[in-house]
Amino acid sequence: MTHYKAKIIITVISAISVLICGMILTWYQVISLEQRRSMQTAYKTLNSVETLLDEAKNTADQASVLLSEPCSMQVRTKLERIVISARHIRLIAFYKGRKIYCSSFSDMDAINKSYAGFINSSLAIVKNNTVSPGIDAIVLQTQYPQGIIVTSLSTAWISEIMHFFNAQHHMDLLIDNDIKSSGASLLETGYVIIKSKKYPIAVSFYSAFNIFSYKFITDGWVSLLLSAILSIIVGVLLWRYILHSPSLYENLSKAIDRGEIIPWYQPIVHSNSYGTYGVEVLARWISPSGEVISPENFIPLAEQSGLIIPLTKKLMAQVGKELPEKLEGQLQPFHVGFNFITAHLQEPEFLDECRAFIKKFPPGTIRLTAEILEREPFERVSQLKETLRQLQENHIDIALDDFGTGHSNLNYLSALPIDIIKIDKLFINGLSPDSGSQKIIDYVIEMAKTLNIKVVVEGVETQFQVEYLKKKRVDYFQGYYFSKPVPINKLTLR
Ligand SMILES: Nc1nc2c(ncn2[C@@H]2O[C@@H]3COP(=O)(O)O[C@H]4[C@@H](O)[C@H](n5cnc6c(=O)[nH]c(N)nc65)O[C@@H]4COP(=O)(O)O[C@H]3[C@H]2O)c(=O)[nH]1
């Protein structure tokens, strides 16, 4: 995965994580708000029903003074008055020994028929009763030392209360046995049950998550919107300021465009006269602060990313501008070597680029050398061979760079048309009066001679190395002993 792709993934994941966290928080907020509201509605519903039952209880209390009296006309009239003066009460009845014996309603048989089945319940709903046909009654029993009083209310009042509060949140009223029979299973299925402390009633409501899903949008849209905005901000900030700090690739690409990569030159000299045979062009990155950045710090990336091709083209253009006037009076043709990757050589327009470069110099004054830099084993050698042949036909020399360090340099020597080999400085480093590395160098030089290939030895630093290599009839030297790579204004040609 590229660095760029990784940045995109990190940015997107971070932004989505912020959004998901925001959604979870909103969800939690909406649910807790909704549960609080449902709880409040449940308590209000319960209080309202309790107030009704309080009225029934108060009515019974008022009537309780009559319990010790026989059920005379007077007592009945008093009971009727009590009922009439109460707002929601429909009936008061006294009973003893499982039978109603006195009531505000004159038809005792009808009352006994309707209420007989509910004698054991302290609170019950009496449906289809004959006392008030078509209207269900809620019946409260209150025990006194002298007997039991039954007060009845129309369920219409309770329905009204439930209807009013259900408009806010759906509530169910559980009465006496309902609580015992269905309470546990309700709780298991996500219901909340609020029980009254005064009466055997309870209010239940559903609190499972799915009931709140539409509320997630209606109540939570502000925080959802804020989360979305925050996730975008996090994404943008991450991208622009934290992750998107320019990479070496971007910096290098800009540096090439701005012309910060410039050619430096290292002379290559004839081994016999020390006169300049030519130069190798080596890239240097001059940062805006003037710091000289070594190619080791950017060439590997440039080669890997393909930026090396535009970089090399820029160097060629610059060399074409500044080198010609330096060459007056030089031995001709003057060798100008560039490091090319093989992919560049094989571009269809490469030959035209070389021709355009050569044209910047007076005819016949330079000899362009393509130094092949192939760090990987060559693939498609036959295709490369063809390309190199074509270059040679166009008077471009082919030099095999860093000879001795690659994977299969010897294979290339036999497979490719090579004019020059450049023995790597690694071998020369070991060349001192007391070293044993001469044998390898001797062998390489001999082999090159046999194959009629010219030899440039790189990294020549000492007098000993010069004298030794001269004796071995090396063709050219390149190294600090003669000159380090320098910018054009410091280039001195012998
Ligand atoms: N210690 C020591 N070093 C010596 C001596 N003589 C020459 N050198 C160094 O050896 C390197 C020779 O270039 P190279 O083998 O092509 O090795 C080059 C080449 O592979 C690559 N490079 C530089 N410029 C370019 C370019 O424009 N294109 C490409 N593709 N590669 C480049 O970067 C490598 C390093 O370049 P430089 O740092 O300029 O290092 C240069 C040069 O400064 C010496 O006597 N002693």
The ligand as a Gaussian input file, in Angstrom:
#p B3LYP/6-31G(d) Opt

LIG

0 1
 N       34.266000       8.485000      -1.664000
 C       34.479000       8.803000      -2.940000
 N       33.420000       8.964000      -3.766000
 C       33.653000       9.265000      -5.046000
 C       34.943000       9.425000      -5.550000
 N       34.847000       9.713000      -6.872000
 C       33.514000       9.743000      -7.171000
 N       32.783000       9.487000      -6.058000
 C       31.341000       9.412000      -5.963000
 O       30.925000       8.212000      -6.562000
 C       29.661000       8.403000      -7.162000
 C       29.787000       8.053000      -8.591000
 O       28.576000       8.061000      -9.188000
 P       27.732000       6.753000      -9.426000
 O       28.539000       5.527000      -9.229000
 O       27.062000       6.922000     -10.743000
 O       26.680000       6.791000      -8.228000
 C       25.679000       7.784000      -8.200000
 C       24.492000       7.410000      -9.015000
 O       24.253000       6.039000      -8.882000
 C       23.414000       8.161000      -8.314000
 N       23.143000       9.411000      -9.051000
 C       23.677000      10.624000      -8.914000
 N       23.133000      11.482000      -9.804000
 C       22.230000      10.759000     -10.522000
 C       21.336000      11.073000     -11.595000
 O       21.278000      12.189000     -12.111000
 N       20.557000      10.057000     -12.087000
 C       20.614000       8.809000     -11.542000
 N       19.817000       7.868000     -12.054000
 N       21.431000       8.478000     -10.538000
 C       22.231000       9.444000     -10.047000
 O       23.836000       8.501000      -7.027000
 C       25.096000       7.897000      -6.808000
 C       25.892000       8.698000      -5.863000
 O       26.238000       9.890000      -6.410000
 P       27.287000      10.820000      -5.711000
 O       26.956000      10.963000      -4.267000
 O       27.380000      12.047000      -6.518000
 O       28.574000       9.967000      -5.778000
 C       29.321000       9.874000      -6.967000
 C       30.648000      10.502000      -6.720000
 O       30.619000      11.711000      -5.981000
 C       36.045000       9.255000      -4.658000
 O       37.212000       9.376000      -5.006000
 N       35.748000       8.931000      -3.376000

